[in-house]
Amino acid sequence: MTRSTAAAGPRGDTAKLNRGFGLLAVLGVILVVAGLIGLIYTAAATLTTMLLFGWLLLVGGIVGLLHAVQARKTNFFWLGVVVAALNIAAGVVIIKTPEAAAEALTMFAALLFLTGGVFRLVGSLVVRGPQVGWTLVQGAFGLLLGILVLATWPSSSQYVIGTFFSLSLLFDGLGLIATGYSGRRVVGMVAGK
């Protein structure tokens, strides 16, 4: 009886691991499909992303406010209240005007690309490390992307955020599929020994 329990244990663990890695791959497929749909309907993906971001800020602000009220006798009470109030206000503004929020966030992203590209370009020329070629390419790509987004702003705000979010879903999904597939292979190799 002890042998059968011990034998069933590793097989059961192997089955659980295979099932877990399989579910991880299924989640990856769902994310890939969502990313592809988002790349097709970028305006809807941008609007959805902004509304989701607004609701997350709103809910996070409410939770933060409740936490601040619970910790009202600490030194950080007012800081917690102020941060929660700012999150709630930002969430309400984004939910009410998601298009304007997308424009602002697109401008911010373009400025980040520009400054990041300039710093990478200058840094790679000054430091001249072993990866100077790749750093130059990254800097030039960031600079170009920032210029392209700014050149078509504010109309670019209709698709930039949605495109970035959809690409993130797509690559996260591909990573989960690869992890699930590789994990199942490793479990199969180990269980086969």
Backbone hydrogen bonds in HBPLUS format (Angstrom, degrees):
<---DONOR---> <-ACCEPTOR-->    atom                        ^
c    i                          cat <-CA-CA->   ^        H-A-AA   ^      H-
h    n   atom  resd res      DA  || num        DHA   H-A  angle D-A-AA Bond
n    s   type  num  typ     dist DA aas  dist angle  dist       angle   num
A0005-THR N   A0001-MET O   3.15 MM   4  6.31 154.8  2.22 142.1 148.7     1
A0006-ALA N   A0002-THR O   2.88 MM   4  6.08 157.1  1.93 147.0 153.8     2
A0007-ALA N   A0003-ARG O   2.76 MM   4  5.94 152.8  1.84 149.4 157.5     3
A0008-ALA N   A0004-SER O   2.87 MM   4  5.95 151.5  1.95 140.0 147.9     4
A0009-GLY N   A0005-THR O   2.99 MM   4  6.09 140.6  2.15 139.7 149.8     5
A0012-GLY N   A0008-ALA O   2.73 MM   4  5.76 154.2  1.80 147.4 155.6     6
A0013-ASP N   A0009-GLY O   2.85 MM   4  6.08 154.0  1.91 150.7 158.4     7
A0014-THR N   A0010-PRO O   2.81 MM   4  6.00 154.9  1.88 146.0 153.1     8
A0015-ALA N   A0011-ARG O   2.88 MM   4  6.11 156.9  1.93 146.6 153.0     9
A0016-LYS N   A0012-GLY O   2.93 MM   4  6.15 154.3  1.99 144.1 151.2    10
A0017-LEU N   A0013-ASP O   2.88 MM   4  6.11 160.6  1.92 149.6 154.8    11
A0018-ASN N   A0014-THR O   2.88 MM   4  6.09 163.9  1.90 151.4 156.0    12
A0019-ARG N   A0015-ALA O   2.87 MM   4  6.02 158.4  1.92 146.3 152.7    13
A0020-GLY N   A0016-LYS O   2.82 MM   4  6.01 157.7  1.87 148.3 154.8    14
A0021-PHE N   A0017-LEU O   2.87 MM   4  6.11 164.1  1.90 155.0 158.6    15
A0022-GLY N   A0018-ASN O   2.83 MM   4  5.96 146.4  1.95 141.3 151.7    16
A0023-LEU N   A0019-ARG O   2.87 MM   4  6.13 154.5  1.93 149.2 155.3    17
A0024-LEU N   A0020-GLY O   3.00 MM   4  6.22 147.8  2.10 141.1 150.4    18
A0025-ALA N   A0021-PHE O   3.01 MM   4  6.29 150.9  2.10 141.6 148.6    19
A0026-VAL N   A0022-GLY O   2.94 MM   4  6.26 150.4  2.03 145.1 153.8    20
A0027-LEU N   A0023-LEU O   2.89 MM   4  6.13 159.4  1.93 149.0 153.9    21
A0028-GLY N   A0024-LEU O   2.96 MM   4  6.23 148.0  2.07 139.5 148.9    22
A0029-VAL N   A0025-ALA O   2.93 MM   4  6.28 148.2  2.03 145.1 153.2    23
A0030-ILE N   A0026-VAL O   2.99 MM   4  6.34 157.8  2.04 150.8 156.5    24
A0031-LEU N   A0027-LEU O   2.95 MM   4  6.25 159.0  2.00 149.9 155.4    25
A0032-VAL N   A0028-GLY O   2.89 MM   4  6.13 155.4  1.95 148.6 155.6    26
A0033-VAL N   A0029-VAL O   2.93 MM   4  6.16 163.8  1.95 153.1 156.9    27
A0034-ALA N   A0030-ILE O   2.90 MM   4  6.14 160.9  1.94 149.5 155.2    28
A0035-GLY N   A0031-LEU O   2.81 MM   4  5.98 153.9  1.88 146.3 153.9    29
A0036-LEU N   A0032-VAL O   2.89 MM   4  6.14 156.5  1.94 150.9 156.9    30
A0037-ILE N   A0033-VAL O   2.93 MM   4  6.16 161.1  1.97 151.9 157.0    31
A0038-GLY N   A0034-ALA O   2.89 MM   4  6.05 155.3  1.95 143.7 151.2    32
A0039-LEU N   A0035-GLY O   2.91 MM   4  6.17 142.3  2.05 141.6 151.8    33
A0040-ILE N   A0036-LEU O   3.09 MM   4  6.36 138.2  2.27 140.3 150.9    34
A0040-ILE N   A0037-ILE O   3.14 MM   3  5.13 128.1  2.42  94.5 108.1    35
A0041-TYR N   A0037-ILE O   2.93 MM   4  6.18 160.9  1.96 154.2 159.3    36
A0045-ALA N   A0041-TYR O   2.96 MM   4  6.20 151.6  2.04 148.2 157.4    37
A0046-THR N   A0042-THR O   2.81 MM   4  6.02 151.3  1.90 147.8 154.8    38
A0047-LEU N   A0043-ALA O   3.03 MM   4  6.28 167.0  2.05 149.2 152.1    39
A0048-THR N   A0044-ALA O   2.85 MM   4  5.97 162.3  1.88 147.6 153.2    40
A0049-THR N   A0045-ALA O   2.85 MM   4  5.93 156.0  1.91 142.8 149.7    41
A0050-MET N   A0046-THR O   2.96 MM   4  6.20 160.8  2.00 152.3 157.0    42
A0051-LEU N   A0047-LEU O   2.97 MM   4  6.18 162.1  2.00 151.2 156.2    43
A0052-LEU N   A0048-THR O   2.88 MM   4  6.03 160.1  1.92 149.1 155.1    44
A0053-PHE N   A0049-THR O   2.86 MM   4  6.02 159.3  1.90 147.8 153.8    45
A0054-GLY N   A0050-MET O   2.84 MM   4  6.06 156.9  1.90 147.7 154.0    46
A0055-TRP N   A0051-LEU O   2.94 MM   4  6.18 162.6  1.97 151.1 155.1    47
A0056-LEU N   A0052-LEU O   2.90 MM   4  6.10 154.8  1.96 148.6 156.1    48
A0057-LEU N   A0053-PHE O   2.97 MM   4  6.21 157.1  2.02 148.1 154.0    49
A0058-LEU N   A0054-GLY O   2.94 MM   4  6.17 159.3  1.98 148.5 154.6    50
A0059-VAL N   A0055-TRP O   2.88 MM   4  6.01 175.5  1.88 155.0 156.2    51
A0060-GLY N   A0056-LEU O   2.84 MM   4  5.80 158.6  1.88 143.2 150.6    52
A0061-GLY N   A0057-LEU O   2.81 MM   4  5.89 149.1  1.90 142.8 151.3    53
A0062-ILE N   A0058-LEU O   3.00 MM   4  6.29 154.7  2.06 148.1 154.7    54
A0063-VAL N   A0059-VAL O   2.92 MM   4  6.18 164.9  1.94 154.3 158.4    55
A0064-GLY N   A0060-GLY O   2.83 MM   4  5.96 155.3  1.89 142.8 150.6    56
A0065-LEU N   A0061-GLY O   2.83 MM   4  6.02 149.2  1.93 143.5 151.7    57
A0066-LEU N   A0062-ILE O   2.94 MM   4  6.23 158.3  1.99 149.3 154.9    58
A0067-HIS N   A0063-VAL O   2.90 MM   4  6.14 153.9  1.97 147.1 154.9    59
A0068-ALA N   A0064-GLY O   2.85 MM   4  6.07 150.5  1.94 143.3 151.6    60
A0069-VAL N   A0065-LEU O   2.93 MM   4  6.18 154.2  1.99 148.1 154.7    61
A0070-GLN N   A0066-LEU O   3.03 MM   4  6.29 152.4  2.11 143.1 150.5    62
A0071-ALA N   A0067-HIS O   3.02 MM   4  6.25 140.4  2.18 140.3 151.1    63
A0071-ALA N   A0068-ALA O   3.15 MM   3  5.00 122.6  2.49  90.0 104.7    64
A0074-THR N   A0071-ALA O   3.16 MM   3  5.73 163.5  2.19 122.5 123.7    65
A0080-GLY N   A0076-PHE O   2.97 MM   4  6.12 160.7  2.01 151.4 156.5    66
A0081-VAL N   A0077-PHE O   2.95 MM   4  6.28 151.3  2.04 148.7 157.4    67
A0082-VAL N   A0078-TRP O   2.89 MM   4  6.07 164.0  1.92 150.2 154.0    68
A0083-VAL N   A0079-LEU O   2.95 MM   4  6.14 169.9  1.96 154.4 157.1    69
A0084-ALA N   A0080-GLY O   2.96 MM   4  5.99 158.8  2.01 142.3 148.9    70
A0085-ALA N   A0081-VAL O   2.84 MM   4  6.00 158.0  1.89 148.5 154.9    71
A0086-LEU N   A0082-VAL O   2.93 MM   4  6.16 157.5  1.98 150.5 156.4    72
A0087-ASN N   A0083-VAL O   2.98 MM   4  6.21 157.0  2.03 147.5 153.7    73
A0088-ILE N   A0084-ALA O   2.91 MM   4  6.14 159.8  1.95 150.7 156.3    74
A0089-ALA N   A0085-ALA O   2.88 MM   4  6.05 165.3  1.90 149.9 154.2    75
A0090-ALA N   A0086-LEU O   2.88 MM   4  6.00 164.9  1.90 149.5 153.9    76
A0091-GLY N   A0087-ASN O   2.88 MM   4  5.99 157.9  1.93 145.7 152.3    77
A0092-VAL N   A0088-ILE O   2.95 MM   4  6.19 159.6  2.00 152.2 157.0    78
A0093-VAL N   A0089-ALA O   2.99 MM   4  6.21 164.8  2.01 152.4 156.5    79
A0094-ILE N   A0090-ALA O   2.91 MM   4  6.09 164.6  1.94 152.6 156.8    80
A0095-ILE N   A0091-GLY O   2.95 MM   4  6.08 158.8  2.00 147.4 153.5    81
A0096-LYS N   A0092-VAL O   2.93 MM   4  6.09 155.8  1.99 149.1 155.7    82
A0097-THR N   A0093-VAL O   2.89 MM   4  6.00 154.6  1.96 150.1 156.9    83
A0101-ALA N   A0097-THR O   3.11 MM   4  6.35 157.3  2.16 150.9 157.9    84
A0102-ALA N   A0098-PRO O   2.88 MM   4  6.03 147.3  1.98 139.9 148.6    85
A0103-GLU N   A0099-GLU O   2.99 MM   4  6.32 149.1  2.09 143.8 152.2    86
A0104-ALA N   A0100-ALA O   2.99 MM   4  6.29 161.4  2.03 149.4 153.6    87
A0105-LEU N   A0101-ALA O   2.90 MM   4  6.06 163.6  1.92 149.4 154.3    88
A0106-THR N   A0102-ALA O   2.86 MM   4  5.90 148.3  1.96 141.9 150.7    89
A0107-MET N   A0103-GLU O   3.00 MM   4  6.23 158.2  2.05 148.4 153.7    90
A0108-PHE N   A0104-ALA O   2.98 MM   4  6.24 159.8  2.02 148.0 153.8    91
A0109-ALA N   A0105-LEU O   2.89 MM   4  6.09 156.8  1.94 143.9 150.1    92
A0110-ALA N   A0106-THR O   2.90 MM   4  6.12 158.4  1.95 149.5 155.3    93
A0111-LEU N   A0107-MET O   2.98 MM   4  6.23 159.2  2.02 150.8 156.1    94
A0112-LEU N   A0108-PHE O   2.94 MM   4  6.19 149.5  2.03 145.2 154.1    95
A0113-PHE N   A0109-ALA O   2.91 MM   4  6.20 156.6  1.97 150.1 156.1    96
A0114-LEU N   A0110-ALA O   2.93 MM   4  6.19 161.2  1.96 149.5 154.7    97
A0115-THR N   A0111-LEU O   2.93 MM   4  6.10 175.8  1.93 152.1 153.3    98
A0116-GLY N   A0112-LEU O   2.85 MM   4  5.80 160.9  1.88 146.9 153.5    99
A0117-GLY N   A0113-PHE O   2.83 MM   4  5.84 154.3  1.89 144.2 151.6   100
A0118-VAL N   A0114-LEU O   2.94 MM   4  6.18 162.4  1.97 152.8 157.3   101
A0119-PHE N   A0115-THR O   2.93 MM   4  6.09 168.1  1.94 152.2 155.6   102
A0120-ARG N   A0116-GLY O   2.95 MM   4  6.07 154.0  2.02 143.4 150.7   103
A0121-LEU N   A0117-GLY O   2.94 MM   4  6.09 163.0  1.97 149.3 154.2   104
A0122-VAL N   A0118-VAL O   2.90 MM   4  6.08 176.9  1.91 159.2 160.2   105
A0123-GLY N   A0119-PHE O   2.79 MM   4  5.69 156.3  1.85 139.5 147.8   106
A0124-SER N   A0120-ARG O   2.86 MM   4  5.86 157.1  1.91 144.5 150.3   107
A0125-LEU N   A0121-LEU O   3.12 MM   4  6.32 150.3  2.21 143.9 151.7   108
A0126-VAL N   A0122-VAL O   2.92 MM   4  6.12 148.3  2.02 149.7 158.8   109
A0127-VAL N   A0123-GLY O   2.86 MM   4  5.84 171.5  1.87 152.7 155.5   110
A0128-ARG N   A0124-SER O   3.03 MM   4  5.31 145.1  2.15 122.8 133.7   111
A0132-VAL N   A0129-GLY O   3.28 MM   3  5.36 142.7  2.43 120.6 116.1   112
A0135-THR N   A0131-GLN O   2.99 MM   4  6.17 163.1  2.02 160.1 165.6   113
A0136-LEU N   A0132-VAL O   2.94 MM   4  6.05 151.7  2.03 143.1 150.2   114
A0137-VAL N   A0133-GLY O   3.03 MM   4  6.32 157.0  2.09 146.3 152.5   115
A0138-GLN N   A0134-TRP O   2.85 MM   4  6.11 162.7  1.88 151.8 156.6   116
A0139-GLY N   A0135-THR O   2.89 MM   4  6.02 160.6  1.93 145.4 151.1   117
A0140-ALA N   A0136-LEU O   2.87 MM   4  6.04 163.2  1.90 150.1 154.8   118
A0141-PHE N   A0137-VAL O   2.86 MM   4  5.99 157.3  1.91 149.1 155.8   119
A0142-GLY N   A0138-GLN O   2.88 MM   4  6.08 162.9  1.91 151.6 156.0   120
A0143-LEU N   A0139-GLY O   2.94 MM   4  6.10 161.3  1.98 149.2 154.6   121
A0144-LEU N   A0140-ALA O   2.90 MM   4  6.03 162.0  1.93 147.1 152.3   122
A0145-LEU N   A0141-PHE O   2.87 MM   4  6.01 161.6  1.91 150.4 155.7   123
A0146-GLY N   A0142-GLY O   2.95 MM   4  6.10 161.0  1.99 146.7 152.0   124
A0147-ILE N   A0143-LEU O   2.99 MM   4  6.21 158.1  2.04 148.2 154.1   125
A0148-LEU N   A0144-LEU O   2.88 MM   4  6.09 161.9  1.91 152.1 157.2   126
A0149-VAL N   A0145-LEU O   2.96 MM   4  6.15 160.9  2.00 151.5 156.2   127
A0150-LEU N   A0146-GLY O   2.98 MM   4  6.10 163.2  2.01 147.1 152.2   128
A0151-ALA N   A0147-ILE O   2.83 MM   4  5.88 150.7  1.92 147.3 155.6   129
A0153-TRP N   A0150-LEU O   3.24 MM   3  4.93 161.9  2.28  97.8 103.1   130
A0156-SER N   A0152-THR O   2.96 MM   4  5.39 139.5  2.13 123.1 130.2   131
A0157-SER N   A0154-PRO O   3.01 MM   3  5.46 152.8  2.09 109.7 118.1   132
A0158-GLN N   A0155-SER O   3.23 MM   3  5.89 167.2  2.25 115.7 119.5   133
A0159-TYR N   A0156-SER O   3.15 MM   3  5.75 155.1  2.21 114.2 120.3   134
A0160-VAL N   A0156-SER O   2.97 MM   4  5.91 157.1  2.02 165.3 172.8   135
A0163-THR N   A0159-TYR O   2.87 MM   4  5.84 151.7  1.95 145.7 153.8   136
A0164-PHE N   A0160-VAL O   2.93 MM   4  6.18 168.3  1.95 157.4 159.9   137
A0165-PHE N   A0161-ILE O   2.91 MM   4  6.07 165.4  1.93 152.9 157.3   138
A0166-SER N   A0162-GLY O   2.86 MM   4  5.91 156.9  1.91 142.6 149.6   139
A0167-LEU N   A0163-THR O   2.84 MM   4  6.01 159.2  1.88 151.7 157.5   140
A0168-SER N   A0164-PHE O   2.93 MM   4  6.11 151.4  2.01 143.5 151.8   141
A0169-LEU N   A0165-PHE O   2.97 MM   4  6.30 156.6  2.03 146.9 152.7   142
A0170-LEU N   A0166-SER O   2.88 MM   4  6.10 161.4  1.92 149.1 154.6   143
A0171-PHE N   A0167-LEU O   2.92 MM   4  6.12 171.7  1.93 155.3 156.2   144
A0172-ASP N   A0168-SER O   2.90 MM   4  5.96 157.1  1.95 147.6 154.8   145
A0173-GLY N   A0169-LEU O   2.84 MM   4  5.93 157.1  1.89 147.6 154.4   146
A0174-LEU N   A0170-LEU O   2.94 MM   4  6.24 155.6  2.00 147.1 153.9   147
A0175-GLY N   A0171-PHE O   2.95 MM   4  6.11 152.5  2.03 141.2 148.7   148
A0176-LEU N   A0172-ASP O   2.93 MM   4  6.23 152.1  2.00 147.1 154.7   149
A0177-ILE N   A0173-GLY O   2.91 MM   4  6.17 156.7  1.96 150.7 157.1   150
A0178-ALA N   A0174-LEU O   2.97 MM   4  6.17 162.5  2.00 147.0 151.7   151
A0179-THR N   A0175-GLY O   2.89 MM   4  6.08 154.7  1.95 144.5 152.1   152
A0180-GLY N   A0176-LEU O   2.83 MM   4  5.98 165.3  1.85 151.0 155.0   153
A0181-TYR N   A0177-ILE O   2.90 MM   4  6.04 165.2  1.92 152.9 157.0   154
A0182-SER N   A0178-ALA O   2.90 MM   4  5.93 166.4  1.92 146.5 151.1   155
A0183-GLY N   A0179-THR O   2.78 MM   4  5.80 156.7  1.84 146.1 153.7   156
A0184-ARG N   A0180-GLY O   3.04 MM   4  6.17 155.9  2.10 142.8 148.6   157
A0185-ARG N   A0181-TYR O   3.05 MM   4  6.32 154.5  2.11 146.6 153.9   158
A0186-VAL N   A0182-SER O   2.90 MM   4  6.16 160.5  1.94 153.9 158.7   159
A0187-VAL N   A0183-GLY O   2.93 MM   4  6.10 164.1  1.95 149.7 154.2   160
A0188-GLY N   A0184-ARG O   2.91 MM   4  6.05 155.5  1.97 143.8 150.8   161
A0189-MET N   A0185-ARG O   2.86 MM   4  6.12 151.8  1.94 147.1 155.1   162
A0190-VAL N   A0186-VAL O   2.90 MM   4  6.11 162.0  1.93 154.0 158.5   163
A0191-ALA N   A0187-VAL O   2.82 MM   4  5.89 159.8  1.86 148.3 154.7   164
A0192-GLY N   A0188-GLY O   2.97 MM   4  5.90 137.8  2.15 134.3 144.7   165
A0193-LYS N   A0190-VAL O   3.28 MM   3  5.53 151.4  2.37 102.2 110.1   166
